[in-house]
């Protein structure tokens, strides 16, 4: 991902969309197994996709049937104060041996992502090399340029740890001040950059900056809320319903879902609860799992179309539930045999982020 050209904001309007899947439209496979269930709506309250309360209102889809608007809470990042002082970004403890093992592997994988940001050739798997292109030219938004510069310093953080977090905090304040006029591309880039910053905090441990973690997490909420306002929500309705999108539209939607997944996995293994109010979702909703590596790694629109045509034979969308279990989503529940075939195909095509999703599905508090 060459970083020569920097332009922010970019102009690519994204239509508002929303999606709510009802419980009886979902075939559940707990932790990836093939035993299907049909569940009613009142069996679920997603608690905003079980994300930390700072993220929750925007990563969930707070819609009742027929309502066109999203129920979103917007936070004043610089004035809101925590009601208590939880230990943020500290690892959770797990009594269950399987959960402890899965959390350990997921931790090791996530810890490598800040290191991957040092080079544009090895970015983490929620960045797509063609995401920020306009008329064939790559225009990398400023948040990604800045976080890559910070990642270079983070590699030598023992020498300049205080300076690193001062730069992260300065970037946070800039994003808070500019988010109301950033476009969809720049907002996604900001959310991805903040995701990397959160992973850096997880790796580094404590910081001496007062309220740093609280302000960082509420900034994530503010940026994600604005991204919802601009794009509809963090999950593409067209993708969930199997409608055709262009390659660029799909890349944007897939980057959103992958960034969301990293936040979800991080929340499963570290404390991110900043005790902000979160409305209960009235309907079941789903967080789609990453697409296959063939789709994700396609280098041209033609290669992507061929991979998409192959995947389109599988009409299921694979998702993750509030409790971390995996679900096969469709307009109706078909036979158990069909479910086995669908999950085999998904597992056959997963990349490293798909592995993270499966690991997090096995992490239970």
Secondary structure by P-SEA (a helix, b strand, c coil): cccccccccbbbbbcbbbbbbcccccccccccccbbbbbcccccccccccccccccccccccccccccccbbbbbcccccccccccccccbbbbccaaaaaaaaaaaaaaaaccccccccccccccccccccccccbbbbcaaaaaaaaaaaaaaaccccaaaaaaaaaaaaaaaaaccccccaaaaaaaaaaaaaaaaaaaacccccccaaaaaaaaaaaaaaaaaaacccccccccccccccccaaaaaaaaaaaaaaaaaaaaaaccccccccbbbbbcbbbbbcccccccccccccaaaaaaaaaaacccccccccccccbbbbbccccccaaaaaaaaaaaaacccaaaaaaaaaaaccc
